[in-house]
């Protein structure tokens, strides 16, 4: 029997204007794929989870 099971998943959807110039699209994409952004999302998730004692046993993975 596995040690953990998936209870729920959340997905983030990032939308940009269809007419955004290619250079700006790349700028946005560069931020989203960056390690710093992923780390910031992970930290924000941990901060919010730490505010809720019921979530203490929950383990979260931030993945792409």
mmCIF file of the N, C-alpha and C atoms, coordinates in Angstrom:
data_MODEL
# 
_entry.id   MODEL 
# 
loop_
_atom_site.group_PDB 
_atom_site.id 
_atom_site.type_symbol 
_atom_site.label_atom_id 
_atom_site.label_alt_id 
_atom_site.label_comp_id 
_atom_site.label_asym_id 
_atom_site.label_entity_id 
_atom_site.label_seq_id 
_atom_site.pdbx_PDB_ins_code 
_atom_site.Cartn_x 
_atom_site.Cartn_y 
_atom_site.Cartn_z 
_atom_site.occupancy 
_atom_site.B_iso_or_equiv 
_atom_site.pdbx_formal_charge 
_atom_site.auth_seq_id 
_atom_site.auth_comp_id 
_atom_site.auth_asym_id 
_atom_site.auth_atom_id 
_atom_site.pdbx_PDB_model_num 
ATOM 1   N N  . UNK A 1 1  ? 0.849  -1.182 0.000   1.00 0.00 ? 1  UNK A N  1 
ATOM 2   C CA . UNK A 1 1  ? 0.000  0.000  0.000   1.00 0.00 ? 1  UNK A CA 1 
ATOM 3   C C  . UNK A 1 1  ? 0.893  1.244  0.000   1.00 0.00 ? 1  UNK A C  1 
ATOM 4   N N  . UNK A 1 2  ? 0.577  2.245  -0.834  1.00 0.00 ? 2  UNK A N  1 
ATOM 5   C CA . UNK A 1 2  ? 1.422  3.442  -0.888  1.00 0.00 ? 2  UNK A CA 1 
ATOM 6   C C  . UNK A 1 2  ? 1.355  4.243  0.411   1.00 0.00 ? 2  UNK A C  1 
ATOM 7   N N  . UNK A 1 3  ? 2.438  4.966  0.691   1.00 0.00 ? 3  UNK A N  1 
ATOM 8   C CA . UNK A 1 3  ? 2.510  5.781  1.903   1.00 0.00 ? 3  UNK A CA 1 
ATOM 9   C C  . UNK A 1 3  ? 1.594  7.001  1.824   1.00 0.00 ? 3  UNK A C  1 
ATOM 10  N N  . UNK A 1 4  ? 1.348  7.488  0.606   1.00 0.00 ? 4  UNK A N  1 
ATOM 11  C CA . UNK A 1 4  ? 0.460  8.638  0.419   1.00 0.00 ? 4  UNK A CA 1 
ATOM 12  C C  . UNK A 1 4  ? -0.411 8.405  -0.809  1.00 0.00 ? 4  UNK A C  1 
ATOM 13  N N  . UNK A 1 5  ? -1.504 9.126  -0.868  1.00 0.00 ? 5  UNK A N  1 
ATOM 14  C CA . UNK A 1 5  ? -2.379 9.094  -2.041  1.00 0.00 ? 5  UNK A CA 1 
ATOM 15  C C  . UNK A 1 5  ? -2.717 10.532 -2.429  1.00 0.00 ? 5  UNK A C  1 
ATOM 16  N N  . UNK A 1 6  ? -3.002 10.752 -3.696  1.00 0.00 ? 6  UNK A N  1 
ATOM 17  C CA . UNK A 1 6  ? -3.387 12.081 -4.171  1.00 0.00 ? 6  UNK A CA 1 
ATOM 18  C C  . UNK A 1 6  ? -4.833 12.336 -3.756  1.00 0.00 ? 6  UNK A C  1 
ATOM 19  N N  . UNK A 1 7  ? -5.053 13.414 -3.028  1.00 0.00 ? 7  UNK A N  1 
ATOM 20  C CA . UNK A 1 7  ? -6.393 13.788 -2.593  1.00 0.00 ? 7  UNK A CA 1 
ATOM 21  C C  . UNK A 1 7  ? -7.009 14.810 -3.541  1.00 0.00 ? 7  UNK A C  1 
ATOM 22  N N  . UNK A 1 8  ? -6.191 15.754 -3.997  1.00 0.00 ? 8  UNK A N  1 
ATOM 23  C CA . UNK A 1 8  ? -6.693 16.824 -4.865  1.00 0.00 ? 8  UNK A CA 1 
ATOM 24  C C  . UNK A 1 8  ? -5.531 17.421 -5.629  1.00 0.00 ? 8  UNK A C  1 
ATOM 25  N N  . UNK A 1 9  ? -5.828 18.071 -6.728  1.00 0.00 ? 9  UNK A N  1 
ATOM 26  C CA . UNK A 1 9  ? -4.821 18.793 -7.507  1.00 0.00 ? 9  UNK A CA 1 
ATOM 27  C C  . UNK A 1 9  ? -5.378 20.156 -7.868  1.00 0.00 ? 9  UNK A C  1 
ATOM 28  N N  . UNK A 1 10 ? -4.505 21.143 -7.867  1.00 0.00 ? 10 UNK A N  1 
ATOM 29  C CA . UNK A 1 10 ? -4.868 22.490 -8.304  1.00 0.00 ? 10 UNK A CA 1 
ATOM 30  C C  . UNK A 1 10 ? -4.022 22.822 -9.520  1.00 0.00 ? 10 UNK A C  1 
ATOM 31  N N  . UNK A 1 11 ? -4.604 23.480 -10.480 1.00 0.00 ? 11 UNK A N  1 
ATOM 32  C CA . UNK A 1 11 ? -3.872 23.867 -11.689 1.00 0.00 ? 11 UNK A CA 1 
ATOM 33  C C  . UNK A 1 11 ? -3.965 25.373 -11.840 1.00 0.00 ? 11 UNK A C  1 
ATOM 34  N N  . UNK A 1 12 ? -2.881 25.998 -12.219 1.00 0.00 ? 12 UNK A N  1 
ATOM 35  C CA . UNK A 1 12 ? -2.851 27.436 -12.493 1.00 0.00 ? 12 UNK A CA 1 
ATOM 36  C C  . UNK A 1 12 ? -2.876 27.627 -14.005 1.00 0.00 ? 12 UNK A C  1 
ATOM 37  N N  . UNK A 1 13 ? -3.676 28.551 -14.462 1.00 0.00 ? 13 UNK A N  1 
ATOM 38  C CA . UNK A 1 13 ? -3.735 28.870 -15.885 1.00 0.00 ? 13 UNK A CA 1 
ATOM 39  C C  . UNK A 1 13 ? -3.314 30.327 -16.054 1.00 0.00 ? 13 UNK A C  1 
ATOM 40  N N  . UNK A 1 14 ? -2.319 30.544 -16.858 1.00 0.00 ? 14 UNK A N  1 
ATOM 41  C CA . UNK A 1 14 ? -1.814 31.889 -17.129 1.00 0.00 ? 14 UNK A CA 1 
ATOM 42  C C  . UNK A 1 14 ? -2.273 32.291 -18.521 1.00 0.00 ? 14 UNK A C  1 
ATOM 43  N N  . UNK A 1 15 ? -2.996 33.379 -18.623 1.00 0.00 ? 15 UNK A N  1 
ATOM 44  C CA . UNK A 1 15 ? -3.501 33.851 -19.914 1.00 0.00 ? 15 UNK A CA 1 
ATOM 45  C C  . UNK A 1 15 ? -2.856 35.191 -20.254 1.00 0.00 ? 15 UNK A C  1 
ATOM 46  N N  . UNK A 1 16 ? -2.557 35.366 -21.521 1.00 0.00 ? 16 UNK A N  1 
ATOM 47  C CA . UNK A 1 16 ? -1.999 36.625 -21.997 1.00 0.00 ? 16 UNK A CA 1 
ATOM 48  C C  . UNK A 1 16 ? -2.842 37.100 -23.177 1.00 0.00 ? 16 UNK A C  1 
ATOM 49  N N  . UNK A 1 17 ? -2.803 38.380 -23.475 1.00 0.00 ? 17 UNK A N  1 
ATOM 50  C CA . UNK A 1 17 ? -3.546 38.870 -24.632 1.00 0.00 ? 17 UNK A CA 1 
ATOM 51  C C  . UNK A 1 17 ? -3.049 38.196 -25.917 1.00 0.00 ? 17 UNK A C  1 
ATOM 52  N N  . UNK A 1 18 ? -3.971 37.840 -26.794 1.00 0.00 ? 18 UNK A N  1 
ATOM 53  C CA . UNK A 1 18 ? -3.615 37.169 -28.043 1.00 0.00 ? 18 UNK A CA 1 
ATOM 54  C C  . UNK A 1 18 ? -2.702 38.034 -28.905 1.00 0.00 ? 18 UNK A C  1 
ATOM 55  N N  . UNK A 1 19 ? -2.835 39.337 -28.790 1.00 0.00 ? 19 UNK A N  1 
ATOM 56  C CA . UNK A 1 19 ? -2.060 40.249 -29.643 1.00 0.00 ? 19 UNK A CA 1 
ATOM 57  C C  . UNK A 1 19 ? -0.754 40.716 -28.995 1.00 0.00 ? 19 UNK A C  1 
ATOM 58  N N  . UNK A 1 20 ? -0.375 40.095 -27.892 1.00 0.00 ? 20 UNK A N  1 
ATOM 59  C CA . UNK A 1 20 ? 0.864  40.501 -27.222 1.00 0.00 ? 20 UNK A CA 1 
ATOM 60  C C  . UNK A 1 20 ? 2.051  40.247 -28.149 1.00 0.00 ? 20 UNK A C  1 
ATOM 61  N N  . UNK A 1 21 ? 2.920  41.232 -28.313 1.00 0.00 ? 21 UNK A N  1 
ATOM 62  C CA . UNK A 1 21 ? 4.089  41.050 -29.187 1.00 0.00 ? 21 UNK A CA 1 
ATOM 63  C C  . UNK A 1 21 ? 4.957  39.879 -28.728 1.00 0.00 ? 21 UNK A C  1 
ATOM 64  N N  . UNK A 1 22 ? 5.583  39.238 -29.693 1.00 0.00 ? 22 UNK A N  1 
ATOM 65  C CA . UNK A 1 22 ? 6.392  38.046 -29.413 1.00 0.00 ? 22 UNK A CA 1 
ATOM 66  C C  . UNK A 1 22 ? 7.453  38.281 -28.346 1.00 0.00 ? 22 UNK A C  1 
ATOM 67  N N  . UNK A 1 23 ? 8.076  39.438 -28.357 1.00 0.00 ? 23 UNK A N  1 
ATOM 68  C CA . UNK A 1 23 ? 9.102  39.731 -27.359 1.00 0.00 ? 23 UNK A CA 1 
ATOM 69  C C  . UNK A 1 23 ? 8.537  39.753 -25.948 1.00 0.00 ? 23 UNK A C  1 
ATOM 70  N N  . UNK A 1 24 ? 7.335  40.280 -25.805 1.00 0.00 ? 24 UNK A N  1 
ATOM 71  C CA . UNK A 1 24 ? 6.695  40.325 -24.486 1.00 0.00 ? 24 UNK A CA 1 
ATOM 72  C C  . UNK A 1 24 ? 6.215  38.933 -24.062 1.00 0.00 ? 24 UNK A C  1 
ATOM 73  N N  . UNK A 1 25 ? 5.757  38.156 -25.036 1.00 0.00 ? 25 UNK A N  1 
ATOM 74  C CA . UNK A 1 25 ? 5.352  36.784 -24.734 1.00 0.00 ? 25 UNK A CA 1 
ATOM 75  C C  . UNK A 1 25 ? 6.554  36.026 -24.175 1.00 0.00 ? 25 UNK A C  1 
ATOM 76  N N  . UNK A 1 26 ? 7.690  36.177 -24.808 1.00 0.00 ? 26 UNK A N  1 
ATOM 77  C CA . UNK A 1 26 ? 8.890  35.489 -24.345 1.00 0.00 ? 26 UNK A CA 1 
ATOM 78  C C  . UNK A 1 26 ? 9.300  35.972 -22.959 1.00 0.00 ? 26 UNK A C  1 
ATOM 79  N N  . UNK A 1 27 ? 9.136  37.253 -22.681 1.00 0.00 ? 27 UNK A N  1 
ATOM 80  C CA . UNK A 1 27 ? 9.473  37.785 -21.357 1.00 0.00 ? 27 UNK A CA 1 
ATOM 81  C C  . UNK A 1 27 ? 8.601  37.136 -20.278 1.00 0.00 ? 27 UNK A C  1 
ATOM 82  N N  . UNK A 1 28 ? 7.319  37.021 -20.569 1.00 0.00 ? 28 UNK A N  1 
ATOM 83  C CA . UNK A 1 28 ? 6.399  36.380 -19.621 1.00 0.00 ? 28 UNK A CA 1 
ATOM 84  C C  . UNK A 1 28 ? 6.790  34.917 -19.442 1.00 0.00 ? 28 UNK A C  1 
ATOM 85  N N  . UNK A 1 29 ? 7.023  34.245 -20.545 1.00 0.00 ? 29 UNK A N  1 
ATOM 86  C CA . UNK A 1 29 ? 7.370  32.823 -20.493 1.00 0.00 ? 29 UNK A CA 1 
ATOM 87  C C  . UNK A 1 29 ? 8.649  32.579 -19.711 1.00 0.00 ? 29 UNK A C  1 
ATOM 88  N N  . UNK A 1 30 ? 9.632  33.454 -19.906 1.00 0.00 ? 30 UNK A N  1 
ATOM 89  C CA . UNK A 1 30 ? 10.909 33.319 -19.208 1.00 0.00 ? 30 UNK A CA 1 
ATOM 90  C C  . UNK A 1 30 ? 10.697 33.381 -17.695 1.00 0.00 ? 30 UNK A C  1 
ATOM 91  N N  . UNK A 1 31 ? 9.818  34.277 -17.242 1.00 0.00 ? 31 UNK A N  1 
ATOM 92  C CA . UNK A 1 31 ? 9.524  34.365 -15.803 1.00 0.00 ? 31 UNK A CA 1 
ATOM 93  C C  . UNK A 1 31 ? 8.852  33.080 -15.325 1.00 0.00 ? 31 UNK A C  1 
ATOM 94  N N  . UNK A 1 32 ? 7.848  32.624 -16.070 1.00 0.00 ? 32 UNK A N  1 
ATOM 95  C CA . UNK A 1 32 ? 7.078  31.459 -15.644 1.00 0.00 ? 32 UNK A CA 1 
ATOM 96  C C  . UNK A 1 32 ? 7.907  30.180 -15.582 1.00 0.00 ? 32 UNK A C  1 
ATOM 97  N N  . UNK A 1 33 ? 8.882  30.038 -16.459 1.00 0.00 ? 33 UNK A N  1 
ATOM 98  C CA . UNK A 1 33 ? 9.691  28.815 -16.444 1.00 0.00 ? 33 UNK A CA 1 
ATOM 99  C C  . UNK A 1 33 ? 10.910 28.926 -15.527 1.00 0.00 ? 33 UNK A C  1 
ATOM 100 N N  . UNK A 1 34 ? 11.101 30.097 -14.961 1.00 0.00 ? 34 UNK A N  1 
ATOM 101 C CA . UNK A 1 34 ? 12.269 30.313 -14.111 1.00 0.00 ? 34 UNK A CA 1 
ATOM 102 C C  . UNK A 1 34 ? 12.177 29.626 -12.762 1.00 0.00 ? 34 UNK A C  1 
ATOM 103 N N  . UNK A 1 35 ? 13.314 29.237 -12.262 1.00 0.00 ? 35 UNK A N  1 
ATOM 104 C CA . UNK A 1 35 ? 13.386 28.593 -10.948 1.00 0.00 ? 35 UNK A CA 1 
ATOM 105 C C  . UNK A 1 35 ? 12.915 29.525 -9.838  1.00 0.00 ? 35 UNK A C  1 
ATOM 106 N N  . UNK A 1 36 ? 13.181 30.820 -9.979  1.00 0.00 ? 36 UNK A N  1 
ATOM 107 C CA . UNK A 1 36 ? 12.787 31.775 -8.935  1.00 0.00 ? 36 UNK A CA 1 
ATOM 108 C C  . UNK A 1 36 ? 11.269 31.842 -8.800  1.00 0.00 ? 36 UNK A C  1 
ATOM 109 N N  . UNK A 1 37 ? 10.556 31.813 -9.921  1.00 0.00 ? 37 UNK A N  1 
ATOM 110 C CA . UNK A 1 37 ? 9.099  31.869 -9.876  1.00 0.00 ? 37 UNK A CA 1 
ATOM 111 C C  . UNK A 1 37 ? 8.537  30.600 -9.237  1.00 0.00 ? 37 UNK A C  1 
ATOM 112 N N  . UNK A 1 38 ? 9.039  29.449 -9.650  1.00 0.00 ? 38 UNK A N  1 
ATOM 113 C CA . UNK A 1 38 ? 8.588  28.185 -9.071  1.00 0.00 ? 38 UNK A CA 1 
ATOM 114 C C  . UNK A 1 38 ? 8.852  28.157 -7.570  1.00 0.00 ? 38 UNK A C  1 
ATOM 115 N N  . UNK A 1 39 ? 10.004 28.634 -7.155  1.00 0.00 ? 39 UNK A N  1 
ATOM 116 C CA . UNK A 1 39 ? 10.338 28.676 -5.729  1.00 0.00 ? 39 UNK A CA 1 
ATOM 117 C C  . UNK A 1 39 ? 9.403  29.619 -4.982  1.00 0.00 ? 39 UNK A C  1 
ATOM 118 N N  . UNK A 1 40 ? 9.053  30.741 -5.590  1.00 0.00 ? 40 UNK A N  1 
ATOM 119 C CA . UNK A 1 40 ? 8.143  31.693 -4.952  1.00 0.00 ? 40 UNK A CA 1 
ATOM 120 C C  . UNK A 1 40 ? 6.747  31.094 -4.795  1.00 0.00 ? 40 UNK A C  1 
ATOM 121 N N  . UNK A 1 41 ? 6.293  30.358 -5.792  1.00 0.00 ? 41 UNK A N  1 
ATOM 122 C CA . UNK A 1 41 ? 4.985  29.687 -5.706  1.00 0.00 ? 41 UNK A CA 1 
ATOM 123 C C  . UNK A 1 41 ? 5.027  28.646 -4.588  1.00 0.00 ? 41 UNK A C  1 
ATOM 124 N N  . UNK A 1 42 ? 6.104  27.901 -4.518  1.00 0.00 ? 42 UNK A N  1 
ATOM 125 C CA . UNK A 1 42 ? 6.251  26.882 -3.465  1.00 0.00 ? 42 UNK A CA 1 
ATOM 126 C C  . UNK A 1 42 ? 6.230  27.536 -2.078  1.00 0.00 ? 42 UNK A C  1 
ATOM 127 N N  . UNK A 1 43 ? 6.980  28.633 -1.920  1.00 0.00 ? 43 UNK A N  1 
ATOM 128 C CA . UNK A 1 43 ? 7.002  29.336 -0.625  1.00 0.00 ? 43 UNK A CA 1 
ATOM 129 C C  . UNK A 1 43 ? 5.617  29.857 -0.264  1.00 0.00 ? 43 UNK A C  1 
ATOM 130 N N  . UNK A 1 44 ? 4.922  30.449 -1.218  1.00 0.00 ? 44 UNK A N  1 
ATOM 131 C CA . UNK A 1 44 ? 3.578  30.979 -0.959  1.00 0.00 ? 44 UNK A CA 1 
ATOM 132 C C  . UNK A 1 44 ? 2.629  29.853 -0.527  1.00 0.00 ? 44 UNK A C  1 
ATOM 133 N N  . UNK A 1 45 ? 2.736  28.716 -1.181  1.00 0.00 ? 45 UNK A N  1 
ATOM 134 C CA . UNK A 1 45 ? 1.893  27.584 -0.818  1.00 0.00 ? 45 UNK A CA 1 
ATOM 135 C C  . UNK A 1 45 ? 2.184  27.125 0.610   1.00 0.00 ? 45 UNK A C  1 
ATOM 136 N N  . UNK A 1 46 ? 3.456  27.048 0.959   1.00 0.00 ? 46 UNK A N  1 
ATOM 137 C CA . UNK A 1 46 ? 3.824  26.627 2.313   1.00 0.00 ? 46 UNK A CA 1 
ATOM 138 C C  . UNK A 1 46 ? 3.353  27.614 3.364   1.00 0.00 ? 46 UNK A C  1 
ATOM 139 N N  . UNK A 1 47 ? 3.449  28.904 3.074   1.00 0.00 ? 47 UNK A N  1 
ATOM 140 C CA . UNK A 1 47 ? 2.968  29.927 4.013   1.00 0.00 ? 47 UNK A CA 1 
ATOM 141 C C  . UNK A 1 47 ? 1.478  29.726 4.278   1.00 0.00 ? 47 UNK A C  1 
ATOM 142 N N  . UNK A 1 48 ? 0.717  29.546 3.219   1.00 0.00 ? 48 UNK A N  1 
ATOM 143 C CA . UNK A 1 48 ? -0.725 29.371 3.375   1.00 0.00 ? 48 UNK A CA 1 
ATOM 144 C C  . UNK A 1 48 ? -1.068 28.063 4.085   1.00 0.00 ? 48 UNK A C  1 
ATOM 145 N N  . UNK A 1 49 ? -0.352 27.012 3.769   1.00 0.00 ? 49 UNK A N  1 
ATOM 146 C CA . UNK A 1 49 ? -0.619 25.734 4.431   1.00 0.00 ? 49 UNK A CA 1 
ATOM 147 C C  . UNK A 1 49 ? -0.285 25.795 5.919   1.00 0.00 ? 49 UNK A C  1 
ATOM 148 N N  . UNK A 1 50 ? 0.777  26.520 6.259   1.00 0.00 ? 50 UNK A N  1 
ATOM 149 C CA . UNK A 1 50 ? 1.165  26.625 7.669   1.00 0.00 ? 50 UNK A CA 1 
ATOM 150 C C  . UNK A 1 50 ? 0.149  27.398 8.497   1.00 0.00 ? 50 UNK A C  1 
ATOM 151 N N  . UNK A 1 51 ? -0.717 28.158 7.873   1.00 0.00 ? 51 UNK A N  1 
ATOM 152 C CA . UNK A 1 51 ? -1.776 28.900 8.571   1.00 0.00 ? 51 UNK A CA 1 
ATOM 153 C C  . UNK A 1 51 ? -2.950 27.997 8.950   1.00 0.00 ? 51 UNK A C  1 
ATOM 154 N N  . UNK A 1 52 ? -2.986 26.803 8.397   1.00 0.00 ? 52 UNK A N  1 
ATOM 155 C CA . UNK A 1 52 ? -4.126 25.913 8.574   1.00 0.00 ? 52 UNK A CA 1 
ATOM 156 C C  . UNK A 1 52 ? -3.676 24.590 9.201   1.00 0.00 ? 52 UNK A C  1 
ATOM 157 N N  . UNK A 1 53 ? -3.875 24.451 10.511  1.00 0.00 ? 53 UNK A N  1 
ATOM 158 C CA . UNK A 1 53 ? -3.411 23.255 11.224  1.00 0.00 ? 53 UNK A CA 1 
ATOM 159 C C  . UNK A 1 53 ? -3.931 21.944 10.621  1.00 0.00 ? 53 UNK A C  1 
ATOM 160 N N  . UNK A 1 54 ? -5.106 21.940 10.044  1.00 0.00 ? 54 UNK A N  1 
ATOM 161 C CA . UNK A 1 54 ? -5.657 20.714 9.472   1.00 0.00 ? 54 UNK A CA 1 
ATOM 162 C C  . UNK A 1 54 ? -4.803 20.198 8.312   1.00 0.00 ? 54 UNK A C  1 
ATOM 163 N N  . UNK A 1 55 ? -3.994 21.082 7.707   1.00 0.00 ? 55 UNK A N  1 
ATOM 164 C CA . UNK A 1 55 ? -3.162 20.680 6.571   1.00 0.00 ? 55 UNK A CA 1 
ATOM 165 C C  . UNK A 1 55 ? -1.769 20.199 6.980   1.00 0.00 ? 55 UNK A C  1 
ATOM 166 N N  . UNK A 1 56 ? -1.520 20.109 8.272   1.00 0.00 ? 56 UNK A N  1 
ATOM 167 C CA . UNK A 1 56 ? -0.188 19.695 8.739   1.00 0.00 ? 56 UNK A CA 1 
ATOM 168 C C  . UNK A 1 56 ? 0.285  18.366 8.133   1.00 0.00 ? 56 UNK A C  1 
ATOM 169 N N  . UNK A 1 57 ? -0.568 17.358 8.016   1.00 0.00 ? 57 UNK A N  1 
ATOM 170 C CA . UNK A 1 57 ? -0.075 16.091 7.453   1.00 0.00 ? 57 UNK A CA 1 
ATOM 171 C C  . UNK A 1 57 ? 0.044  16.074 5.921   1.00 0.00 ? 57 UNK A C  1 
ATOM 172 N N  . UNK A 1 58 ? -0.380 17.141 5.272   1.00 0.00 ? 58 UNK A N  1 
ATOM 173 C CA . UNK A 1 58 ? -0.404 17.178 3.809   1.00 0.00 ? 58 UNK A CA 1 
ATOM 174 C C  . UNK A 1 58 ? 0.975  17.526 3.256   1.00 0.00 ? 58 UNK A C  1 
ATOM 175 N N  . UNK A 1 59 ? 1.391  16.841 2.212   1.00 0.00 ? 59 UNK A N  1 
ATOM 176 C CA . UNK A 1 59 ? 2.631  17.140 1.508   1.00 0.00 ? 59 UNK A CA 1 
ATOM 177 C C  . UNK A 1 59 ? 2.267  17.664 0.122   1.00 0.00 ? 59 UNK A C  1 
ATOM 178 N N  . UNK A 1 60 ? 2.924  18.737 -0.288  1.00 0.00 ? 60 UNK A N  1 
ATOM 179 C CA . UNK A 1 60 ? 2.614  19.379 -1.571  1.00 0.00 ? 60 UNK A CA 1 
ATOM 180 C C  . UNK A 1 60 ? 3.837  19.345 -2.472  1.00 0.00 ? 60 UNK A C  1 
ATOM 181 N N  . UNK A 1 61 ? 3.602  19.097 -3.744  1.00 0.00 ? 61 UNK A N  1 
ATOM 182 C CA . UNK A 1 61 ? 4.655  19.152 -4.745  1.00 0.00 ? 61 UNK A CA 1 
ATOM 183 C C  . UNK A 1 61 ? 4.271  20.216 -5.768  1.00 0.00 ? 61 UNK A C  1 
ATOM 184 N N  . UNK A 1 62 ? 5.160  21.136 -6.013  1.00 0.00 ? 62 UNK A N  1 
ATOM 185 C CA . UNK A 1 62 ? 4.968  22.129 -7.080  1.00 0.00 ? 62 UNK A CA 1 
ATOM 186 C C  . UNK A 1 62 ? 5.790  21.642 -8.269  1.00 0.00 ? 62 UNK A C  1 
ATOM 187 N N  . UNK A 1 63 ? 5.092  21.257 -9.322  1.00 0.00 ? 63 UNK A N  1 
ATOM 188 C CA . UNK A 1 63 ? 5.760  20.689 -10.490 1.00 0.00 ? 63 UNK A CA 1 
ATOM 189 C C  . UNK A 1 63 ? 5.289  21.375 -11.752 1.00 0.00 ? 63 UNK A C  1 
ATOM 190 N N  . UNK A 1 64 ? 5.983  21.148 -12.834 1.00 0.00 ? 64 UNK A N  1 
ATOM 191 C CA . UNK A 1 64 ? 5.604  21.685 -14.130 1.00 0.00 ? 64 UNK A CA 1 
ATOM 192 C C  . UNK A 1 64 ? 5.173  20.541 -14.994 1.00 0.00 ? 64 UNK A C  1 
# 
